[in-house]
């Protein structure tokens, strides 16, 4: 995890961008960081892009901001 830069969370995964492996690794990473089940983290935009938009269900925005201050939510 590289942290928040200009309101955007920067994260790196080692999984290859083949057959969605990198996207799945990102979802697992975010779920682990926030302490929520992976099923609660969804990719809603950017499946084939370096820039992604994720939604985390069942967690208030202030909890996300506690973890990553400065993040645009």
C-alpha positions, 0 to 999 in steps of 0.5 A: 500500500503506497497510501493516499496521494492527491485524494486517491489511494495507491496500492500495488499487487503482484498478481498478473493482470490476466483473467482478473487476477490483479483485480481480485488481489486488489479486492482482497487487499482492501478487504484485509486492510479494512477488516471486512469480508472480500464479498463486501468490496466490489469493483464498479469501474476500471476493470481493465484500467490502472485506475479503479473505483471500488465500493465497500459495503457495510462500512461507514465512510469515517472508518475508511477515512480513519484508515486512509486520511485524505482519501476522497470518498 
